[in-house]
């Protein structure tokens, strides 16, 4: 018997090497090459239609009618918001998150709602039918019309999809599915890539909406080759601490809607419930103003969100002062401290600086720069910022404060929640006065610090 040929495949990008190396030559990530068996060169699609859809004639773009993609809701407003308004026929959605964070719970609740109007199939590769029935009973959802199949073989799943012809199908999870056309084990790079590609082909041909559940690595990224995210139409991530009752669902890719949309849920005894006013989750309730606290207005997709930024500055007792940031980019903190020293005369080289975004939310936009510096300065001087103050703005290396996108929406959201003072970039000053909100425009970081000192 001939010896099976071995290749090494990168779990991040799917790149192939004929020998093992510590670093992938394609994406330059370390320790990502795993051993895989080279599959035989037979045509896996010999009994199936070629490609993901019927061959279409070549057309001029001007002759193609631009129409909106029809959607249907899941009955969960926060989930529909992240999806861009609802599910799309023929769309493929990939949902990833830590174990136990609520992926299966949210999907079971959504499918129970959808099953009242459409034919729905739930394929479980990790749990038995009895376990899912027990969860449905615990959540008190009406899932009598939901069709369930406990199966991990891809060919049997495809036959069920062809026979049942559901309008929505959930595969929980893609890492447990395997195809007989491949000899590698379930969860391997080849199996995950092949099964996802086959299911995507079926979705595009038949118009079935398919939702894939994916595992994540210890770093929090989706497990499997990076090509998996390119195959699907929408990629959603569950965020949040499993010990907290709040969960965040964020869209990182969406061919049918906006990216970086955020859905906020609260985990209750009856499952996940949408939070209509998420800003309240990320604001601490202080009887009196405390030093080192500044509220910012961040923009998550189309939703303005108020988040409290906390800073603690303390004398360092080691030669190298500590710089720790939770919920914000750590490297940016060091840069902001250098700008604060050079352009505002506030030195923190001998101080430990700790920054935290309240509520476990992750802020990636640079509009958090100004609130971070205001909170640090407040903690260093041990003087609280004025009550009812919010801020946002990007700080450049030259000390200038750059405008943030959608500034008017941020200011209106702050006024709606009762804030009375806003320190913003001068370019974000509103053209019309916002009732109940005094807006102060600043151009440089030293100007912002002086304005705050005058109000304290």
C-alpha positions as CSV (number, residue, x, y, z in Angstrom):
1,X,0.0,0.0,0.0
2,X,1.4,3.4,-1.0
3,X,2.3,5.7,1.7
4,X,0.0,8.7,2.1
5,X,1.5,12.0,1.1
6,X,1.7,14.6,3.9
7,X,1.4,18.3,3.6
8,X,1.4,21.1,6.2
9,X,-1.5,23.5,6.1
10,X,-1.7,26.9,7.9
11,X,-4.7,27.2,10.2
12,X,-4.9,30.9,9.7
13,X,-4.7,31.5,5.9
14,X,-4.9,28.0,4.5
15,X,-1.5,28.2,2.9
16,X,0.2,24.8,2.1
17,X,3.9,23.8,2.6
18,X,5.5,20.5,1.9
19,X,7.5,20.6,5.1
20,X,7.0,21.9,8.6
21,X,8.3,25.3,9.6
22,X,7.8,27.5,12.6
23,X,6.4,30.3,10.5
24,X,3.9,30.2,7.7
25,X,5.5,31.7,4.5
26,X,2.1,33.0,3.3
27,X,0.8,35.0,6.3
28,X,3.9,35.0,8.5
29,X,2.1,33.8,11.5
30,X,4.0,31.5,14.0
31,X,3.2,27.9,14.9
32,X,0.1,27.7,12.7
33,X,1.2,24.8,10.4
34,X,-0.5,21.5,11.0
35,X,0.0,18.1,9.4
36,X,-2.7,17.1,6.8
37,X,-3.0,14.2,4.4
38,X,-3.0,15.1,0.7
39,X,-6.4,14.1,-0.7
40,X,-6.8,12.1,-3.9
41,X,-7.4,14.2,-7.1
42,X,-10.9,12.9,-7.9
43,X,-13.6,15.3,-8.9
44,X,-15.7,15.8,-5.8
45,X,-18.4,17.6,-7.8
46,X,-18.9,14.8,-10.4
47,X,-22.5,14.1,-9.2
48,X,-23.3,17.7,-8.5
49,X,-23.9,20.9,-10.4
50,X,-20.7,22.7,-11.1
51,X,-20.0,25.9,-9.3
52,X,-22.2,27.7,-6.8
53,X,-24.8,28.8,-9.3
54,X,-26.0,28.4,-12.9
55,X,-23.7,30.1,-15.4
56,X,-25.1,33.6,-16.1
57,X,-24.6,35.5,-19.4
58,X,-22.2,38.4,-19.5
59,X,-24.1,41.7,-19.1
60,X,-23.3,45.4,-19.0
61,X,-23.6,46.9,-15.5
62,X,-26.0,49.5,-16.9
63,X,-28.4,46.8,-17.9
64,X,-28.6,45.2,-14.5
65,X,-31.4,46.5,-12.3
66,X,-30.3,47.5,-8.8
67,X,-32.9,46.2,-6.3
68,X,-32.9,46.0,-2.6
69,X,-32.2,42.5,-1.1
70,X,-35.4,41.3,0.6
71,X,-35.0,40.4,4.3
72,X,-37.0,38.7,6.9
73,X,-36.7,39.3,10.6
74,X,-35.8,36.9,13.4
75,X,-38.2,38.4,16.0
76,X,-35.1,39.6,18.0
77,X,-34.5,43.3,17.3
78,X,-30.9,43.4,18.5
79,X,-30.0,40.4,16.4
80,X,-31.7,41.9,13.3
81,X,-29.8,45.1,13.9
82,X,-26.4,43.3,13.7
83,X,-27.5,41.4,10.6
84,X,-28.3,44.7,8.9
85,X,-32.1,44.4,9.1
86,X,-32.7,40.6,9.1
87,X,-31.7,37.4,7.3
88,X,-31.3,37.3,3.5
89,X,-32.5,34.3,1.3
90,X,-29.4,32.5,0.1
91,X,-27.1,34.3,2.6
92,X,-24.5,32.4,4.7
93,X,-23.9,33.7,8.2
94,X,-21.0,32.6,10.4
95,X,-21.3,33.1,14.2
96,X,-18.3,32.7,16.5
97,X,-17.8,33.0,20.2
98,X,-16.3,31.4,23.3
99,X,-17.9,28.2,24.6
100,X,-21.0,28.8,26.7
101,X,-21.4,32.5,25.7
102,X,-24.9,32.0,24.2
103,X,-24.5,31.2,20.5
104,X,-26.9,28.2,20.5
105,X,-29.3,29.9,22.9
106,X,-29.6,32.9,20.7
107,X,-30.1,30.8,17.5
108,X,-32.7,28.6,19.2
109,X,-34.7,31.6,20.2
110,X,-34.4,33.2,16.8
111,X,-35.3,29.9,15.0
112,X,-38.4,29.4,17.2
113,X,-39.7,32.8,16.0
114,X,-38.8,32.2,12.4
115,X,-40.3,28.7,12.4
116,X,-43.8,30.1,12.8
117,X,-43.7,31.6,9.3
118,X,-41.0,29.6,7.5
119,X,-39.7,26.1,7.3
120,X,-36.6,25.8,9.5
121,X,-34.0,23.0,10.1
122,X,-31.6,22.8,13.0
123,X,-28.6,20.5,12.4
124,X,-26.8,19.7,15.6
125,X,-23.4,18.1,15.5
126,X,-22.5,18.7,19.2
127,X,-25.8,18.0,21.1
128,X,-28.4,15.3,21.0
129,X,-32.1,16.1,20.2
130,X,-33.0,15.5,23.8
131,X,-30.5,18.2,25.0
132,X,-31.9,20.8,22.5
133,X,-35.5,19.9,23.6
134,X,-34.4,20.4,27.2
135,X,-32.9,23.8,26.4
136,X,-36.1,24.9,24.5
137,X,-38.2,23.9,27.5
138,X,-35.9,25.8,29.8
139,X,-36.1,28.9,27.6
140,X,-39.9,28.5,27.3
141,X,-39.8,29.0,23.5
142,X,-42.5,27.8,21.2
143,X,-40.4,25.5,18.9
144,X,-43.0,22.9,18.0
145,X,-42.6,23.6,14.2
146,X,-38.7,23.5,14.4
147,X,-37.2,20.5,12.5
148,X,-34.2,19.0,14.1
149,X,-31.4,16.6,12.9
150,X,-28.5,15.3,14.9
151,X,-25.9,14.6,12.2
152,X,-22.3,15.3,11.4
153,X,-21.9,13.8,7.9
154,X,-22.0,16.4,5.2
155,X,-23.6,14.2,2.5
156,X,-26.5,13.2,4.8
157,X,-27.0,16.9,5.7
158,X,-27.1,17.9,2.0
159,X,-29.6,15.1,1.3
160,X,-31.8,16.4,4.1
161,X,-31.6,19.9,2.7
162,X,-32.6,18.6,-0.7
163,X,-35.5,16.6,0.6
164,X,-36.9,19.0,3.2
165,X,-36.2,22.2,1.3
166,X,-36.1,24.5,4.4
167,X,-35.9,28.2,4.1
168,X,-33.5,28.6,7.0
169,X,-30.9,26.0,8.2
170,X,-28.5,26.2,11.2
171,X,-25.3,24.1,11.3
172,X,-24.1,23.8,14.9
173,X,-21.2,23.6,14.5
174,X,-19.1,23.6,11.3
175,X,-16.0,22.2,13.1
176,X,-18.0,18.9,13.8
177,X,-19.1,18.3,10.2
178,X,-17.0,16.0,7.9
179,X,-17.3,14.9,4.3
180,X,-16.7,11.4,3.1
181,X,-14.8,12.8,0.1
182,X,-11.9,13.7,2.4
183,X,-9.9,11.3,4.7
184,X,-8.9,13.9,7.3
185,X,-10.6,14.1,10.7
186,X,-13.6,16.5,11.5
187,X,-12.3,19.9,12.5
188,X,-9.2,19.8,10.3
189,X,-8.4,22.7,7.9
190,X,-9.4,20.7,4.8
191,X,-12.7,19.5,6.3
192,X,-13.8,22.9,7.6
193,X,-13.0,24.6,4.3
194,X,-14.6,21.9,2.2
195,X,-17.8,21.6,4.2
196,X,-18.2,25.4,4.4
197,X,-17.7,25.7,0.6
198,X,-20.3,22.9,-0.1
199,X,-22.9,24.4,2.2
200,X,-22.3,27.8,0.7
201,X,-22.8,26.4,-2.8
202,X,-26.1,24.8,-1.7
203,X,-27.3,28.1,-0.2
204,X,-26.6,30.1,-3.4
205,X,-28.2,27.5,-5.6
206,X,-31.3,26.8,-3.6
207,X,-31.9,30.1,-1.8
208,X,-31.6,28.5,1.7
209,X,-30.4,30.9,4.4
210,X,-27.6,28.9,6.2
211,X,-26.2,29.9,9.6
212,X,-22.9,28.3,10.6
213,X,-21.7,28.2,14.2
214,X,-17.9,28.3,14.5
215,X,-15.4,27.6,17.3
216,X,-12.9,30.2,18.4
217,X,-9.2,30.0,19.3
218,X,-7.7,30.9,22.6
219,X,-7.0,34.4,21.2
220,X,-10.7,34.8,20.4
221,X,-10.4,34.5,16.6
222,X,-12.5,32.1,14.6
223,X,-10.9,28.7,14.4
224,X,-10.0,27.2,11.0
225,X,-8.5,28.7,7.9
226,X,-9.0,32.4,7.3
227,X,-10.6,31.6,4.0
228,X,-13.6,30.5,6.0
229,X,-14.5,34.1,6.6
230,X,-14.1,34.9,2.9
231,X,-16.5,32.2,1.9
232,X,-19.5,33.4,3.9
233,X,-21.5,36.6,3.5
234,X,-21.7,37.7,7.2
235,X,-19.4,37.2,10.1
236,X,-20.7,37.8,13.7
237,X,-18.7,37.6,16.9
238,X,-20.0,37.1,20.4
239,X,-18.1,39.2,22.9
240,X,-18.3,39.6,26.6
241,X,-17.3,37.8,29.8
242,X,-19.0,34.5,30.4
243,X,-19.2,35.5,34.1
244,X,-21.1,38.6,33.2
245,X,-24.8,38.7,32.4
246,X,-24.3,40.9,29.3
247,X,-23.3,39.8,25.8
248,X,-22.3,41.8,22.8
249,X,-22.7,40.6,19.2
250,X,-20.7,42.5,16.7
251,X,-20.7,42.3,12.9
252,X,-17.1,42.2,11.4
253,X,-18.2,41.5,7.8
254,X,-21.6,41.9,6.1
255,X,-22.2,41.9,2.4
256,X,-25.8,42.9,3.0
257,X,-25.4,45.6,5.6
258,X,-23.0,47.8,7.7
259,X,-20.1,46.4,9.5
260,X,-19.3,47.1,13.2
261,X,-22.9,47.0,14.1
262,X,-23.4,46.1,17.7
263,X,-26.2,44.2,19.4
264,X,-26.4,44.2,23.2
265,X,-28.1,41.3,25.1
266,X,-28.7,40.4,28.7
267,X,-28.5,36.7,29.7
268,X,-31.6,35.9,31.8
269,X,-33.2,32.6,33.0
270,X,-35.4,32.7,29.8
271,X,-32.4,33.2,27.4
272,X,-31.0,36.3,25.8
273,X,-33.0,39.5,25.9
274,X,-32.2,42.6,23.8
275,X,-31.2,45.7,25.7
276,X,-32.9,48.8,24.2
277,X,-30.7,51.4,26.0
278,X,-27.2,49.9,26.1
279,X,-25.6,53.2,27.1
280,X,-26.9,52.6,30.7
281,X,-24.8,49.4,30.9
282,X,-21.5,51.2,30.3
283,X,-22.0,54.1,32.6
284,X,-21.2,53.8,36.3
285,X,-23.6,55.3,38.8
286,X,-21.7,57.7,41.1
287,X,-23.4,59.7,43.8
288,X,-20.6,62.3,43.4
289,X,-18.2,62.9,40.6
290,X,-14.9,60.9,41.0
291,X,-11.5,61.7,39.6
292,X,-10.3,59.8,36.6
293,X,-13.7,59.2,35.0
294,X,-14.8,60.6,31.6
295,X,-17.8,59.7,29.5
296,X,-17.3,59.4,25.7
297,X,-19.7,58.9,22.8
298,X,-18.5,56.1,20.6
299,X,-20.0,55.1,17.3
300,X,-20.7,51.4,16.9
301,X,-22.0,51.0,13.3
302,X,-25.1,53.2,13.1
303,X,-25.6,53.4,16.8
304,X,-24.0,56.0,19.1
305,X,-23.1,54.5,22.4
306,X,-22.0,56.2,25.7
307,X,-19.2,54.5,27.5
308,X,-17.4,55.5,30.7
309,X,-13.6,55.7,30.4
310,X,-11.8,55.3,33.8
311,X,-8.2,56.1,34.4
312,X,-6.0,55.5,37.5
313,X,-2.6,57.2,37.7
314,X,-0.4,56.2,40.7
315,X,3.3,56.6,41.6
316,X,5.4,53.8,40.2
317,X,7.7,51.8,42.4
318,X,9.6,50.1,39.6
319,X,12.1,51.5,37.1
320,X,9.7,50.9,34.2
321,X,6.3,52.4,34.9
322,X,3.3,50.1,33.9
323,X,0.9,50.9,31.1
324,X,-2.2,48.8,31.2
325,X,-5.3,49.2,29.0
326,X,-8.5,47.1,29.1
327,X,-11.0,47.6,26.3
328,X,-8.7,50.1,24.4
329,X,-5.6,49.7,22.3
330,X,-2.5,49.4,24.6
331,X,0.0,50.7,22.1
332,X,-2.1,53.8,21.5
333,X,-2.0,54.6,25.3
334,X,1.9,55.0,25.2
335,X,1.6,57.3,22.2
336,X,-1.1,59.4,23.9
337,X,1.0,59.8,27.1
338,X,3.9,61.1,25.0
339,X,1.5,63.7,23.3
340,X,0.2,64.7,26.7
341,X,3.7,65.4,27.9
342,X,5.0,67.2,24.8
343,X,2.0,69.4,24.0
344,X,0.2,69.8,27.3
345,X,3.2,69.7,29.8
346,X,1.7,66.8,31.8
347,X,4.5,64.2,32.5
348,X,3.6,60.6,33.5
349,X,7.0,58.9,32.9
350,X,7.2,58.0,36.6
351,X,3.6,57.0,37.0
352,X,1.7,53.8,36.5
353,X,-1.2,54.4,34.2
354,X,-4.3,52.1,34.1
355,X,-7.1,52.6,31.6
356,X,-10.5,50.7,31.6
357,X,-13.6,50.9,29.4
358,X,-16.5,50.1,31.8
359,X,-18.8,47.2,31.0
360,X,-16.3,45.1,29.1
361,X,-16.9,46.9,25.8
362,X,-14.0,47.1,23.3
363,X,-13.4,50.5,21.7
364,X,-11.2,50.5,18.6
365,X,-11.9,53.9,17.1
366,X,-9.5,56.8,17.7
367,X,-12.3,59.1,18.9
368,X,-11.5,57.7,22.4
369,X,-8.2,59.6,22.5
370,X,-9.5,62.9,24.0
371,X,-11.6,61.2,26.7
372,X,-8.7,59.0,27.7
373,X,-6.4,62.0,28.1
374,X,-9.0,64.0,30.0
375,X,-9.5,61.0,32.4
376,X,-5.7,60.6,32.9
377,X,-5.3,64.3,33.7
378,X,-8.2,64.2,36.1
379,X,-6.7,61.3,37.9
380,X,-3.2,62.9,38.1
381,X,-4.7,66.1,39.5
382,X,-7.1,64.2,41.7
383,X,-9.9,66.5,40.6
384,X,-13.1,65.2,39.0
385,X,-14.4,66.4,35.7
386,X,-17.5,68.6,35.6
387,X,-20.8,66.8,36.1
388,X,-22.6,66.0,32.9
389,X,-19.5,66.2,30.7
390,X,-19.0,64.0,27.6
391,X,-16.1,64.1,25.1
392,X,-14.8,62.6,21.9
393,X,-12.1,63.3,19.4
394,X,-8.9,61.9,17.9
395,X,-5.6,63.3,19.1
396,X,-2.7,63.6,16.6
397,X,1.0,63.4,17.3
398,X,1.3,67.2,16.8
399,X,-1.2,67.8,19.6
400,X,-4.1,68.7,17.3
401,X,-7.6,67.3,17.9
402,X,-9.1,65.8,14.7
403,X,-12.9,65.5,14.1
404,X,-14.8,62.2,14.5
405,X,-17.3,60.9,12.0
406,X,-21.1,61.4,12.7
407,X,-20.4,64.0,15.3
408,X,-24.0,65.4,15.2
409,X,-25.5,62.0,16.0
410,X,-23.1,61.6,19.0
411,X,-24.1,65.0,20.4
412,X,-27.8,64.3,20.0
413,X,-27.4,61.0,21.8
414,X,-25.5,62.7,24.7
415,X,-28.2,65.4,25.0
416,X,-31.0,62.7,25.0
417,X,-29.4,61.0,28.0
418,X,-29.2,64.2,30.0
419,X,-25.6,65.4,29.5
420,X,-25.1,69.1,29.5
421,X,-21.5,69.8,28.4
422,X,-19.6,68.3,25.5
423,X,-15.9,68.9,24.7
424,X,-15.4,68.0,21.0
425,X,-13.2,68.8,18.1
426,X,-13.9,72.3,16.7
427,X,-14.8,70.7,13.3
428,X,-17.6,68.8,15.0
429,X,-19.3,71.9,16.3
430,X,-23.1,71.7,15.4
431,X,-24.5,74.2,12.9
432,X,-27.6,74.5,15.1
433,X,-27.8,74.7,18.8
434,X,-28.7,71.4,20.5
435,X,-31.2,72.0,23.3
436,X,-29.8,71.4,26.8
437,X,-26.2,70.8,25.6
438,X,-23.3,73.3,25.8
439,X,-20.8,72.3,23.1
440,X,-17.2,73.4,23.5
441,X,-15.0,73.1,20.4
442,X,-11.2,72.7,20.9
443,X,-8.4,72.5,18.3
444,X,-5.4,71.3,20.4
445,X,-4.9,69.2,23.5
446,X,-3.5,72.0,25.6
447,X,-6.6,74.1,24.7
448,X,-8.8,71.2,25.9
449,X,-6.9,71.0,29.2
450,X,-7.2,74.7,29.8
451,X,-11.0,74.7,29.2
452,X,-11.4,71.8,31.6
453,X,-9.4,73.7,34.3
454,X,-11.6,76.7,33.9
455,X,-14.7,74.6,34.5
456,X,-13.4,72.8,37.6
